[in-house]
Amino acid sequence: MSVEVERKFLCNADTLKTLEEIGVCVGQQQIHDQYFDTPQFNLTLRNMWLRKRKGCWELKCPPAAVSGTEEKGGEQSGAAAMCTCYKEITSLPEIQLRVTEVIRNVCESRDTETGFSQQDESWLSKMNLVCFAEFTTVRQSFNLEEEGVKIDLDQADFGYHVGEVEMVIPEGGDVQAALERIDRTAGKLGELKVVMLLNCLIHSISFIVFTRKVINLPLCHLLS
């Protein structure tokens, strides 16, 4: 299984111009996303993001442990502090198993049967999962071949813009090397003030979910 090492940044017209000069555009696509969680947000509060994208199920969750991101003294390096690492699980049985583990911990009495097919979505109601966010994003993608990274510029249909520098490595791979490449790419983009994860939280938006409960969620995770 692979791990995505990502770094978010706020983008503008100058970012696009720079990318067109130093990168290779690999296309533009429109992405429709639906995000699911329990009414208590048991997944997202654990930094787990369950979504349906282009008709396929995906679960983004942090690796159990990511090595190579600490400096001497056990503290994160500056590059690591501005990046996030996620596994992206696309196998529906494994997704259901991971979600079941969380749901069982918080709702021991709830029936958490697994083994449903892609077409059978009754598992959502059995696990008390509802759609809390649904939107469409226009994504422009670029490759920076000398660094081996991909850069996405996303514009959501509710007006939110965010950029992402991403490198995919094998699980257990050299995270520090990926962080260094991402850091060099940020410098080439002129984004010396790439927003850290904490700053991304400031640019959150309130979603009204089916229960009419209003919550604030970090959009930098939804748009990735």
MDAnalysis code that builds the backbone (N, CA, C; Angstrom):
import MDAnalysis as mda
import numpy as np

u = mda.Universe.empty(672, n_residues=224, atom_resindex=np.repeat(np.arange(224), 3), trajectory=True)
u.add_TopologyAttr("name", ["N", "CA", "C"] * 224)
u.add_TopologyAttr("resid", np.arange(1, 225))
u.add_TopologyAttr("resname", ["MET", "SER", "VAL", "GLU", "VAL", "GLU", "ARG", "LYS", "PHE", "LEU", "CYS", "ASN", "ALA", "ASP", "THR", "LEU", "LYS", "THR", "LEU", "GLU", "GLU", "ILE", "GLY", "VAL", "CYS", "VAL", "GLY", "GLN", "GLN", "GLN", "ILE", "HIS", "ASP", "GLN", "TYR", "PHE", "ASP", "THR", "PRO", "GLN", "PHE", "ASN", "LEU", "THR", "LEU", "ARG", "ASN", "MET", "TRP", "LEU", "ARG", "LYS", "ARG", "LYS", "GLY", "CYS", "TRP", "GLU", "LEU", "LYS", "CYS", "PRO", "PRO", "ALA", "ALA", "VAL", "SER", "GLY", "THR", "GLU", "GLU", "LYS", "GLY", "GLY", "GLU", "GLN", "SER", "GLY", "ALA", "ALA", "ALA", "MET", "CYS", "THR", "CYS", "TYR", "LYS", "GLU", "ILE", "THR", "SER", "LEU", "PRO", "GLU", "ILE", "GLN", "LEU", "ARG", "VAL", "THR", "GLU", "VAL", "ILE", "ARG", "ASN", "VAL", "CYS", "GLU", "SER", "ARG", "ASP", "THR", "GLU", "THR", "GLY", "PHE", "SER", "GLN", "GLN", "ASP", "GLU", "SER", "TRP", "LEU", "SER", "LYS", "MET", "ASN", "LEU", "VAL", "CYS", "PHE", "ALA", "GLU", "PHE", "THR", "THR", "VAL", "ARG", "GLN", "SER", "PHE", "ASN", "LEU", "GLU", "GLU", "GLU", "GLY", "VAL", "LYS", "ILE", "ASP", "LEU", "ASP", "GLN", "ALA", "ASP", "PHE", "GLY", "TYR", "HIS", "VAL", "GLY", "GLU", "VAL", "GLU", "MET", "VAL", "ILE", "PRO", "GLU", "GLY", "GLY", "ASP", "VAL", "GLN", "ALA", "ALA", "LEU", "GLU", "ARG", "ILE", "ASP", "ARG", "THR", "ALA", "GLY", "LYS", "LEU", "GLY", "GLU", "LEU", "LYS", "VAL", "VAL", "MET", "LEU", "LEU", "ASN", "CYS", "LEU", "ILE", "HIS", "SER", "ILE", "SER", "PHE", "ILE", "VAL", "PHE", "THR", "ARG", "LYS", "VAL", "ILE", "ASN", "LEU", "PRO", "LEU", "CYS", "HIS", "LEU", "LEU", "SER"])
u.atoms.positions = np.array([
    [0.846, -1.190, 0.000],
    [0.000, 0.000, 0.000],
    [0.882, 1.241, 0.000],
    [0.441, 2.292, -0.692],
    [1.225, 3.519, -0.802],
    [0.783, 4.543, 0.240],
    [1.656, 5.537, 0.451],
    [1.369, 6.634, 1.373],
    [1.512, 7.941, 0.601],
    [0.535, 8.825, 0.762],
    [0.578, 10.137, 0.129],
    [1.180, 11.147, 1.100],
    [2.249, 11.796, 0.678],
    [2.847, 12.874, 1.471],
    [2.425, 14.177, 0.799],
    [1.709, 15.034, 1.526],
    [1.065, 16.197, 0.926],
    [1.426, 17.476, 1.661],
    [1.407, 18.565, 0.926],
    [1.589, 19.900, 1.520],
    [0.628, 20.859, 0.833],
    [-0.218, 21.511, 1.617],
    [-1.235, 22.411, 1.078],
    [-0.710, 23.839, 1.004],
    [-1.282, 24.612, 0.074],
    [-0.948, 26.028, 0.015],
    [-2.112, 26.781, -0.624],
    [-2.189, 28.063, -0.323],
    [-3.196, 28.916, -0.936],
    [-2.672, 29.370, -2.293],
    [-3.479, 29.216, -3.319],
    [-3.011, 29.503, -4.681],
    [-3.775, 30.681, -5.273],
    [-3.153, 31.268, -6.300],
    [-3.768, 32.385, -7.008],
    [-3.329, 32.342, -8.467],
    [-3.621, 33.398, -9.206],
    [-3.291, 33.422, -10.635],
    [-1.782, 33.338, -10.868],
    [-0.996, 33.915, -9.975],
    [0.463, 33.856, -10.125],
    [0.975, 32.423, -9.990],
    [0.319, 31.644, -9.095],
    [0.714, 30.240, -8.934],
    [0.516, 29.489, -10.239],
    [-0.625, 29.702, -10.874],
    [-0.910, 29.028, -12.143],
    [0.100, 29.431, -13.210],
    [0.434, 30.703, -13.263],
    [1.395, 31.178, -14.252],
    [2.752, 30.515, -14.045],
    [3.193, 30.433, -12.794],
    [4.479, 29.805, -12.488],
    [4.474, 28.333, -12.881],
    [3.384, 27.637, -12.560],
    [3.287, 26.215, -12.893],
    [3.330, 25.985, -14.399],
    [2.695, 26.852, -15.144],
    [2.705, 26.719, -16.603],
    [4.108, 26.912, -17.160],
    [4.951, 27.624, -16.428],
    [6.330, 27.865, -16.882],
    [7.284, 26.743, -16.490],
    [7.111, 26.174, -15.287],
    [8.102, 25.211, -14.796],
    [7.601, 23.766, -14.788],
    [6.295, 23.568, -14.945],
    [5.736, 22.222, -14.873],
    [5.121, 21.774, -16.188],
    [4.637, 20.545, -16.189],
    [3.964, 19.975, -17.354],
    [2.520, 19.708, -16.966],
    [1.601, 20.375, -17.655],
    [0.186, 20.161, -17.359],
    [-0.226, 18.778, -17.847],
    [-0.814, 18.000, -16.968],
    [-1.229, 16.639, -17.334],
    [-2.741, 16.519, -17.421],
    [-3.424, 17.668, -17.396],
    [-4.857, 17.620, -17.634],
    [-5.688, 18.344, -16.599],
    [-6.969, 18.441, -16.935],
    [-7.945, 19.052, -16.043],
    [-9.140, 18.120, -15.947],
    [-9.684, 18.009, -14.763],
    [-10.825, 17.133, -14.569],
    [-11.811, 17.734, -13.578],
    [-13.035, 17.254, -13.664],
    [-14.069, 17.659, -12.724],
    [-14.370, 16.486, -11.802],
    [-14.318, 16.740, -10.514],
    [-14.455, 15.676, -9.516],
    [-15.673, 15.941, -8.648],
    [-16.522, 14.935, -8.529],
    [-17.686, 15.043, -7.641],
    [-17.440, 14.182, -6.407],
    [-17.506, 14.804, -5.238],
    [-17.225, 14.112, -3.983],
    [-18.434, 14.126, -3.057],
    [-18.614, 13.023, -2.345],
    [-19.545, 12.944, -1.231],
    [-18.767, 12.412, -0.031],
    [-18.840, 13.106, 1.090],
    [-18.149, 12.691, 2.313],
    [-19.162, 12.177, 3.330],
    [-18.791, 11.081, 4.008],
    [-19.707, 10.395, 4.917],
    [-19.099, 10.270, 6.308],
    [-19.973, 10.324, 7.304],
    [-19.559, 10.122, 8.693],
    [-20.810, 9.851, 9.519],
    [-20.605, 9.515, 10.771],
    [-21.724, 9.367, 11.693],
    [-22.195, 10.761, 12.100],
    [-23.380, 10.885, 12.671],
    [-23.843, 12.201, 13.148],
    [-22.922, 12.801, 14.207],
    [-22.147, 11.962, 14.887],
    [-21.205, 12.445, 15.901],
    [-19.810, 12.702, 15.315],
    [-19.641, 12.468, 14.016],
    [-18.374, 12.686, 13.324],
    [-17.237, 11.879, 13.934],
    [-17.522, 10.606, 14.170],
    [-16.529, 9.723, 14.773],
    [-15.328, 9.472, 13.868],
    [-15.496, 9.574, 12.559],
    [-14.380, 9.360, 11.631],
    [-13.534, 10.621, 11.479],
    [-14.162, 11.728, 11.109],
    [-13.407, 12.940, 10.825],
    [-12.676, 13.455, 12.062],
    [-13.251, 13.259, 13.242],
    [-12.566, 13.687, 14.461],
    [-11.325, 12.840, 14.733],
    [-11.221, 11.708, 14.054],
    [-10.025, 10.862, 14.133],
    [-9.156, 11.017, 12.887],
    [-9.424, 12.087, 12.129],
    [-8.662, 12.377, 10.914],
    [-8.792, 11.256, 9.887],
    [-9.980, 10.666, 9.812],
    [-10.300, 9.647, 8.814],
    [-11.385, 10.206, 7.902],
    [-11.166, 10.114, 6.591],
    [-12.041, 10.784, 5.632],
    [-12.611, 9.755, 4.654],
    [-13.880, 9.457, 4.834],
    [-14.575, 8.480, 3.994],
    [-15.333, 9.223, 2.910],
    [-15.037, 8.894, 1.656],
    [-15.711, 9.591, 0.568],
    [-16.051, 8.653, -0.577],
    [-17.000, 9.118, -1.377],
    [-17.346, 8.458, -2.629],
    [-16.985, 9.422, -3.743],
    [-16.012, 9.018, -4.559],
    [-15.505, 9.864, -5.634],
    [-15.619, 9.125, -6.950],
    [-16.311, 9.718, -7.881],
    [-16.518, 9.103, -9.202],
    [-17.102, 7.697, -9.072],
    [-17.996, 7.514, -8.111],
    [-18.661, 6.228, -7.929],
    [-17.863, 5.188, -7.176],
    [-16.643, 5.540, -6.737],
    [-15.793, 4.581, -6.024],
    [-15.549, 5.062, -4.596],
    [-15.448, 4.096, -3.674],
    [-15.243, 4.421, -2.268],
    [-13.758, 4.549, -1.951],
    [-13.417, 5.550, -1.131],
    [-12.050, 5.771, -0.699],
    [-12.066, 6.146, 0.783],
    [-11.030, 5.730, 1.487],
    [-10.848, 6.124, 2.887],
    [-9.424, 6.633, 3.051],
    [-9.299, 7.899, 3.438],
    [-7.980, 8.460, 3.721],
    [-7.789, 8.464, 5.233],
    [-6.683, 7.867, 5.685],
    [-6.411, 7.816, 7.116],
    [-4.910, 7.900, 7.340],
    [-4.491, 8.427, 8.482],
    [-3.057, 8.552, 8.747],
    [-2.414, 7.181, 8.905],
    [-1.162, 7.010, 8.448],
    [-0.435, 5.776, 8.736],
    [-0.274, 5.620, 10.236],
    [-0.144, 4.389, 10.694],
    [0.022, 4.147, 12.134],
    [1.247, 4.855, 12.665],
    [2.313, 4.860, 11.862],
    [3.534, 5.570, 12.258],
    [4.268, 5.969, 10.997],
    [4.808, 7.159, 10.992],
    [5.572, 7.642, 9.846],
    [6.976, 7.969, 10.319],
    [7.950, 7.228, 9.828],
    [9.331, 7.443, 10.239],
    [10.007, 8.441, 9.316],
    [11.131, 8.971, 9.776],
    [11.918, 9.872, 8.932],
    [11.449, 11.301, 8.941],
    [10.555, 11.692, 9.886],
    [10.046, 13.057, 9.904],
    [10.540, 13.834, 11.104],
    [11.429, 13.235, 11.908],
    [11.871, 13.894, 13.124],
    [13.345, 14.285, 13.033],
    [13.657, 15.394, 13.691],
    [15.041, 15.804, 13.827],
    [15.560, 15.291, 15.163],
    [16.795, 15.578, 15.459],
    [17.338, 15.165, 16.742],
    [16.530, 15.804, 17.865],
    [16.262, 15.035, 18.902],
    [15.455, 15.540, 19.998],
    [14.016, 15.102, 19.885],
    [13.655, 14.447, 18.766],
    [12.319, 13.888, 18.638],
    [11.278, 14.858, 18.120],
    [11.684, 16.079, 17.751],
    [10.733, 17.048, 17.248],
    [10.648, 16.955, 15.731],
    [9.464, 17.323, 15.203],
    [9.281, 17.287, 13.765],
    [10.142, 18.342, 13.085],
    [10.648, 18.022, 11.906],
    [11.352, 19.008, 11.108],
    [10.352, 20.035, 10.598],
    [10.875, 21.200, 10.146],
    [9.982, 22.233, 9.630],
    [9.185, 21.755, 8.434],
    [9.839, 21.005, 7.534],
    [9.140, 20.497, 6.355],
    [8.034, 19.529, 6.749],
    [8.324, 18.677, 7.722],
    [7.340, 17.689, 8.156],
    [6.142, 18.351, 8.810],
    [6.377, 19.438, 9.543],
    [5.292, 20.109, 10.250],
    [4.279, 20.699, 9.291],
    [4.708, 21.009, 8.055],
    [3.792, 21.605, 7.087],
    [3.189, 20.571, 6.141],
    [3.458, 19.302, 6.375],
    [2.953, 18.248, 5.502],
    [2.064, 17.286, 6.274],
    [1.267, 16.561, 5.531],
    [0.468, 15.481, 6.103],
    [0.738, 14.212, 5.321],
    [0.588, 13.080, 5.982],
    [0.770, 11.779, 5.348],
    [-0.508, 10.968, 5.524],
    [-0.988, 10.380, 4.438],
    [-2.197, 9.583, 4.483],
    [-2.036, 8.301, 3.672],
    [-2.649, 7.246, 4.186],
    [-2.913, 6.087, 3.356],
    [-4.239, 6.336, 2.657],
    [-4.333, 5.913, 1.403],
    [-5.609, 5.995, 0.699],
    [-6.061, 4.570, 0.381],
    [-7.089, 4.134, 1.083],
    [-7.592, 2.762, 0.939],
    [-8.744, 2.767, -0.049],
    [-8.668, 1.907, -1.054],
    [-9.711, 1.861, -2.083],
    [-10.440, 0.519, -2.127],
    [-9.980, -0.438, -1.354],
    [-10.650, -1.732, -1.280],
    [-11.860, -1.599, -0.357],
    [-13.070, -1.816, -0.888],
    [-14.274, -1.635, -0.088],
    [-14.297, -2.531, 1.147],
    [-13.948, -3.829, 1.065],
    [-13.934, -4.652, 2.283],
    [-13.006, -4.093, 3.355],
    [-11.826, -3.585, 2.950],
    [-10.908, -3.027, 3.940],
    [-11.447, -1.714, 4.512],
    [-12.072, -0.917, 3.652],
    [-12.691, 0.322, 4.131],
    [-13.743, 0.013, 5.184],
    [-14.607, -0.955, 4.878],
    [-15.670, -1.327, 5.815],
    [-15.078, -1.842, 7.121],
    [-13.976, -2.595, 7.026],
    [-13.331, -3.129, 8.226],
    [-12.773, -1.992, 9.088],
    [-12.091, -1.030, 8.453],
    [-11.513, 0.096, 9.203],
    [-12.612, 0.932, 9.864],
    [-13.675, 1.196, 9.111],
    [-14.773, 1.993, 9.656],
    [-15.453, 1.234, 10.798],
    [-15.618, -0.069, 10.608],
    [-16.240, -0.896, 11.643],
    [-15.470, -0.829, 12.953],
    [-14.138, -0.827, 12.861],
    [-13.312, -0.767, 14.067],
    [-13.590, 0.503, 14.864],
    [-13.793, 1.612, 14.157],
    [-14.089, 2.870, 14.837],
    [-15.497, 2.854, 15.412],
    [-16.458, 2.411, 14.583],
    [-17.856, 2.428, 15.018],
    [-18.061, 1.519, 16.219],
    [-17.420, 0.367, 16.238],
    [-17.560, -0.555, 17.358],
    [-17.036, 0.056, 18.656],
    [-15.993, 0.870, 18.538],
    [-15.412, 1.478, 19.730],
    [-16.344, 2.494, 20.373],
    [-17.163, 3.156, 19.537],
    [-18.025, 4.220, 20.072],
    [-19.481, 3.794, 20.187],
    [-19.859, 2.734, 19.466],
    [-21.246, 2.251, 19.496],
    [-21.219, 0.733, 19.590],
    [-20.903, 0.225, 20.757],
    [-20.695, -1.208, 20.910],
    [-21.932, -2.030, 20.588],
    [-23.102, -1.433, 20.762],
    [-24.330, -2.188, 20.534],
    [-24.794, -2.169, 19.088],
    [-24.151, -1.340, 18.249],
    [-24.608, -1.207, 16.866],
    [-24.143, -2.397, 16.017],
    [-25.045, -2.846, 15.136],
    [-24.720, -3.928, 14.203],
    [-23.743, -3.390, 13.174],
    [-22.550, -3.959, 13.081],
    [-21.519, -3.472, 12.156],
    [-21.092, -4.584, 11.199],
    [-22.053, -5.170, 10.548],
    [-21.781, -6.226, 9.576],
    [-20.969, -5.679, 8.420],
    [-20.054, -6.505, 7.874],
    [-19.253, -6.117, 6.716],
    [-19.517, -7.094, 5.575],
    [-18.842, -6.858, 4.441],
    [-18.943, -7.787, 3.326],
    [-19.942, -7.367, 2.264],
    [-20.320, -6.085, 2.225],
    [-21.256, -5.601, 1.229],
    [-20.521, -5.327, -0.089],
    [-21.252, -5.315, -1.189],
    [-20.664, -5.063, -2.500],
    [-20.648, -3.567, -2.789],
    [-19.959, -3.192, -3.882],
    [-19.905, -1.791, -4.286],
    [-21.296, -1.251, -4.560],
    [-22.168, -2.084, -5.123],
    [-23.504, -1.639, -5.495],
    [-24.453, -1.580, -4.299],
    [-24.193, -2.389, -3.294],
    [-25.056, -2.451, -2.113],
    [-24.552, -1.453, -1.070],
    [-25.288, -0.352, -0.910],
    [-24.870, 0.685, 0.021],
    [-25.666, 0.648, 1.321],
    [-26.280, -0.470, 1.600],
    [-27.032, -0.581, 2.847],
    [-26.110, -0.562, 4.063],
    [-24.811, -0.819, 3.848],
    [-23.857, -0.780, 4.958],
    [-23.755, 0.614, 5.566],
    [-24.062, 1.636, 4.771],
    [-24.008, 2.995, 5.298],
    [-25.020, 3.195, 6.425],
    [-26.256, 2.794, 6.169],
    [-27.284, 2.962, 7.202],
    [-27.025, 2.039, 8.384],
    [-26.490, 0.845, 8.122],
    [-26.206, -0.085, 9.218],
    [-25.132, 0.460, 10.154],
    [-24.223, 1.268, 9.599],
    [-23.183, 1.884, 10.422],
    [-23.532, 3.322, 10.808],
    [-24.750, 3.731, 10.493],
    [-25.228, 5.075, 10.835],
    [-24.382, 6.157, 10.176],
    [-24.015, 5.934, 8.907],
    [-23.207, 6.884, 8.159],
    [-24.099, 7.704, 7.231],
    [-23.911, 9.019, 7.249],
    [-24.692, 9.913, 6.391],
    [-23.746, 10.845, 5.646],
    [-24.219, 11.379, 4.537],
    [-23.430, 12.326, 3.749],
    [-23.502, 13.695, 4.430],
    [-22.331, 14.242, 4.796],
    [-22.327, 15.551, 5.446],
    [-21.785, 16.649, 4.547],
    [-21.194, 16.286, 3.404],
    [-20.688, 17.292, 2.468],
    [-20.702, 16.712, 1.066],
    [-21.140, 17.518, 0.105],
    [-21.176, 17.097, -1.288],
    [-20.887, 18.314, -2.159],
    [-19.888, 18.191, -3.029],
    [-19.519, 19.311, -3.875],
    [-18.741, 18.813, -5.089],
    [-18.568, 19.709, -6.056],
    [-17.823, 19.407, -7.279],
    [-16.601, 20.318, -7.357],
    [-15.473, 19.734, -7.751],
    [-14.210, 20.463, -7.823],
    [-13.636, 20.381, -9.231],
    [-13.148, 21.504, -9.724],
    [-12.381, 21.510, -10.976],
    [-10.908, 21.470, -10.592],
    [-10.198, 20.458, -11.071],
    [-8.790, 20.244, -10.702],
    [-7.887, 20.326, -11.922],
    [-6.856, 21.163, -11.822],
    [-5.789, 21.209, -12.816],
    [-4.560, 20.539, -12.209],
    [-3.964, 19.620, -12.956],
    [-2.830, 18.858, -12.430],
    [-1.571, 19.116, -13.257],
    [-0.449, 19.214, -12.548],
    [0.854, 19.447, -13.172],
    [1.867, 18.475, -12.587],
    [2.823, 18.081, -13.410],
    [3.959, 17.282, -12.948],
    [5.224, 18.124, -12.989],
    [6.005, 18.010, -11.930],
    [7.324, 18.623, -11.910],
    [8.306, 17.459, -11.966],
    [8.738, 17.113, -13.173],
    [9.430, 15.857, -13.409],
    [10.755, 15.741, -12.671],
    [11.491, 16.860, -12.559],
    [12.800, 16.767, -11.916],
    [12.682, 16.461, -10.426],
    [11.545, 16.788, -9.821],
    [11.343, 16.493, -8.405],
    [10.476, 15.251, -8.200],
    [9.805, 14.810, -9.258],
    [8.958, 13.630, -9.135],
    [7.698, 13.866, -8.323],
    [7.197, 15.106, -8.336],
    [6.003, 15.436, -7.563],
    [4.872, 15.835, -8.496],
    [3.658, 15.756, -7.952],
    [2.466, 16.215, -8.669],
    [1.898, 17.406, -7.916],
    [1.403, 18.381, -8.667],
    [0.813, 19.577, -8.078],
    [-0.607, 19.722, -8.602],
    [-1.555, 19.846, -7.688],
    [-2.964, 20.012, -8.050],
    [-3.442, 21.389, -7.603],
    [-4.191, 22.055, -8.475],
    [-4.873, 23.300, -8.123],
    [-6.367, 23.024, -8.179],
    [-7.029, 23.177, -7.049],
    [-8.449, 22.838, -6.937],
    [-9.305, 24.075, -6.733],
    [-10.447, 24.100, -7.449],
    [-11.450, 25.141, -7.243],
    [-12.790, 24.467, -7.030],
    [-13.328, 24.585, -5.812],
    [-14.608, 23.955, -5.484],
    [-15.764, 24.832, -5.944],
    [-16.927, 24.215, -6.098],
    [-18.072, 24.949, -6.631],
    [-18.668, 25.950, -5.644],
    [-18.156, 25.975, -4.393],
    [-18.626, 26.981, -3.449],
    [-17.590, 28.090, -3.260],
    [-16.573, 28.128, -4.164],
    [-15.657, 29.254, -4.192],
    [-14.333, 29.056, -3.493],
    [-14.073, 27.877, -2.932],
    [-12.830, 27.643, -2.190],
    [-11.719, 27.219, -3.136],
    [-10.517, 27.792, -2.962],
    [-9.348, 27.455, -3.777],
    [-8.254, 26.915, -2.868],
    [-7.589, 25.863, -3.297],
    [-6.447, 25.345, -2.544],
    [-5.510, 24.605, -3.498],
    [-4.217, 24.687, -3.227],
    [-3.230, 23.938, -3.997],
    [-2.623, 22.846, -3.146],
    [-2.063, 21.845, -3.805],
    [-1.446, 20.731, -3.085],
    [-0.237, 20.224, -3.852],
    [0.869, 20.081, -3.144],
    [2.053, 19.403, -3.690],
    [2.051, 18.002, -3.092],
    [2.126, 16.992, -3.942],
    [1.982, 15.617, -3.449],
    [3.037, 14.708, -4.050],
    [3.516, 13.794, -3.202],
    [4.395, 12.733, -3.670],
    [3.908, 11.431, -3.050],
    [3.767, 10.407, -3.871],
    [3.300, 9.104, -3.408],
    [4.501, 8.176, -3.267],
    [4.645, 7.578, -2.081],
    [5.762, 6.672, -1.816],
    [5.218, 5.345, -1.314],
    [5.980, 4.263, -1.430],
    [5.533, 2.985, -0.866],
    [5.459, 3.077, 0.650],
    [4.548, 2.321, 1.246],
    [4.461, 2.293, 2.697],
    [5.804, 1.827, 3.267],
    [6.319, 2.575, 4.221],
    [7.639, 2.278, 4.766],
    [8.765, 2.915, 3.978],
    [8.425, 3.715, 2.943],
    [9.435, 4.358, 2.114],
    [10.083, 5.550, 2.808],
    [10.942, 6.241, 2.073],
    [11.736, 7.336, 2.617],
    [10.897, 8.615, 2.661],
    [10.254, 8.851, 3.786],
    [9.405, 10.027, 3.939],
    [10.238, 11.311, 3.916],
    [11.403, 11.276, 4.546],
    [12.241, 12.469, 4.610],
    [12.641, 12.948, 3.220],
    [12.976, 12.015, 2.331],
    [13.328, 12.391, 0.957],
    [12.143, 13.038, 0.259],
    [10.947, 12.518, 0.488],
    [9.739, 13.102, -0.098],
    [9.501, 14.507, 0.434],
    [9.709, 14.694, 1.747],
    [9.545, 16.016, 2.353],
    [10.514, 17.024, 1.741],
    [11.739, 16.598, 1.497],
    [12.734, 17.502, 0.928],
    [12.360, 17.905, -0.499],
    [11.844, 16.952, -1.276],
    [11.429, 17.278, -2.646],
    [10.244, 18.234, -2.641],
    [9.303, 18.004, -1.739],
    [8.137, 18.883, -1.631],
    [8.577, 20.275, -1.210],
    [9.534, 20.354, -0.293],
    [10.033, 21.646, 0.178],
    [10.711, 22.406, -0.961],
    [11.500, 21.710, -1.767],
    [12.151, 22.367, -2.907],
    [11.113, 22.860, -3.910],
    [10.067, 22.060, -4.114],
    [9.010, 22.453, -5.046],
    [8.298, 23.703, -4.560],
    [8.037, 23.776, -3.253],
    [7.396, 24.965, -2.686],
    [8.236, 26.206, -2.950],
    [9.562, 26.053, -2.825],
    [10.447, 27.180, -3.103],
    [10.376, 27.611, -4.554],
    [10.308, 26.640, -5.467],
    [10.218, 26.964, -6.895],
    [8.919, 27.679, -7.230],
    [7.877, 27.355, -6.485],
    [6.585, 28.003, -6.720],
    [6.542, 29.409, -6.138],
    [7.568, 29.741, -5.337],
    [7.559, 31.039, -4.697],
    [6.620, 31.082, -3.512],
    [6.097, 29.895, -3.116],
    [5.165, 29.835, -2.002],
    [5.946, 29.642, -0.705],
    [6.728, 30.678, -0.328],
    [7.529, 30.565, 0.884],
    [6.655, 30.584, 2.128],
    [5.439, 31.031, 1.968],
    [4.511, 31.060, 3.092],
    [3.419, 30.017, 2.866],
    [3.849, 28.842, 2.499],
    [2.894, 27.751, 2.322],
    [2.164, 27.557, 3.638],
    [0.847, 27.467, 3.572],
    [0.089, 27.380, 4.817],
    [0.287, 26.035, 5.467],
    [0.455, 26.049, 6.775],
    [0.541, 24.834, 7.550],
    [-0.861, 24.311, 7.787],
    [-0.942, 23.073, 8.233],
    [-2.228, 22.450, 8.479],
    [-3.072, 23.295, 9.420],
    [-2.456, 23.845, 10.460],
    [-3.214, 24.636, 11.415],
    [-3.826, 25.850, 10.744],
    [-3.072, 26.483, 9.831],
    [-3.605, 27.645, 9.137],
    [-4.733, 27.269, 8.196],
    [-4.668, 26.061, 7.634],
    [-5.742, 25.609, 6.757],
    [-7.060, 25.562, 7.521],
    [-6.998, 25.251, 8.798],
    [-8.213, 25.145, 9.589],
    [-8.937, 26.479, 9.660],
    [-8.183, 27.566, 9.576],
    [-8.785, 28.888, 9.633],
    [-9.713, 29.095, 8.442],
    [-9.365, 28.480, 7.309],
    [-10.128, 28.655, 6.084],
    [-11.192, 27.568, 5.946],
    [-11.815, 27.213, 7.058],
    [-12.877, 26.208, 7.028],
    [-14.207, 26.875, 6.747],
    [-15.189, 26.060, 6.404],
    [-16.529, 26.558, 6.096],
    [-17.540, 25.715, 6.830],
    [-18.670, 26.290, 7.164],
    [-19.707, 25.549, 7.875],
    [-20.570, 24.792, 6.878],
    [-20.751, 23.487, 7.129],
    [-21.631, 22.651, 6.319],
    [-22.870, 22.306, 7.125],
    [-24.035, 22.387, 6.507],
    [-25.255, 21.940, 7.166],
    [-25.492, 20.493, 6.748],
    [-25.407, 19.574, 7.688],
    [-25.579, 18.170, 7.389],
    [-27.045, 17.806, 7.502],
    [-27.365, 16.551, 7.165],
    [-28.752, 16.141, 7.110],
    [-29.470, 16.292, 8.450],
    [-28.737, 16.279, 9.532],
    [-29.349, 16.440, 10.854],
    [-29.557, 17.909, 11.199],
    [-29.202, 18.817, 10.257],
    [-29.302, 20.255, 10.445],
    [-28.313, 20.784, 11.474],
    [-27.310, 19.982, 11.788],
    [-26.283, 20.417, 12.724],
    [-25.186, 21.121, 11.935],
    [-24.730, 22.258, 12.420],
    [-23.697, 23.024, 11.729],
    [-22.353, 22.712, 12.362],
    [-21.369, 22.366, 11.511],
    [-20.039, 22.043, 12.008],
    [-19.007, 22.779, 11.180],
    [-17.811, 22.909, 11.701],
    [-16.687, 23.483, 10.964],
    [-15.711, 22.358, 10.642],
    [-15.342, 22.214, 9.372],
    [-14.436, 21.156, 8.953],
    [-13.284, 21.747, 8.166],
    [-12.084, 21.147, 8.262],
    [-10.928, 21.662, 7.520],
    [-11.030, 21.309, 6.046],
    [-11.268, 22.279, 5.217],
    [-11.464, 22.037, 3.794],
    [-10.197, 21.547, 3.120],
    [-9.047, 21.823, 3.701],
    [-7.811, 21.366, 3.067],
    [-7.775, 19.842, 3.015],
    [-8.535, 19.143, 3.872],
    [-8.608, 17.692, 3.796],
    [-9.685, 17.254, 2.802],
    [-10.776, 17.975, 2.749],
    [-11.845, 17.594, 1.830],
    [-11.395, 17.720, 0.384],
    [-10.617, 18.757, 0.110],
    [-10.152, 18.982, -1.263],
    [-8.777, 18.369, -1.445],
    [-8.734, 17.040, -1.578],
    [-7.451, 16.374, -1.797],
    [-7.691, 14.999, -2.380],
])
